[in-house]
Amino acid sequence: MARTTFSGPVASDNGFEGDVTGSVTATDLTTTGTVTIDGTTVIISDLPTTDPGVAGQLYNDGGVLTVSAG
């Protein structure tokens, strides 16, 4: 995987993974579900429902967004 920074339009001969629209700044973003950020609304689908045991990973603990201690 290549990493770079662009200041204008971007084209790819091999396509892109996922949909990226609007202004986005990220250091690392990896997802197997859907992450939607629209103004003040953030939706993350397919979060684990039990503690994944990975420090810093988010999970859905009965409707409560929780951060795993690892």
Rosetta blueprint (number, residue, H / E / L):
1 M L
2 A L
3 R L
4 T L
5 T L
6 F L
7 S L
8 G L
9 P L
10 V L
11 A L
12 S L
13 D L
14 N L
15 G L
16 F L
17 E L
18 G L
19 D L
20 V L
21 T L
22 G L
23 S L
24 V L
25 T L
26 A L
27 T L
28 D L
29 L L
30 T L
31 T L
32 T L
33 G L
34 T L
35 V E
36 T E
37 I E
38 D E
39 G L
40 T L
41 T E
42 V E
43 I E
44 I E
45 S L
46 D L
47 L L
48 P L
49 T L
50 T L
51 D L
52 P L
53 G L
54 V L
55 A L
56 G L
57 Q L
58 L E
59 Y E
60 N E
61 D E
62 G L
63 G L
64 V E
65 L E
66 T E
67 V E
68 S L
69 A L
70 G L
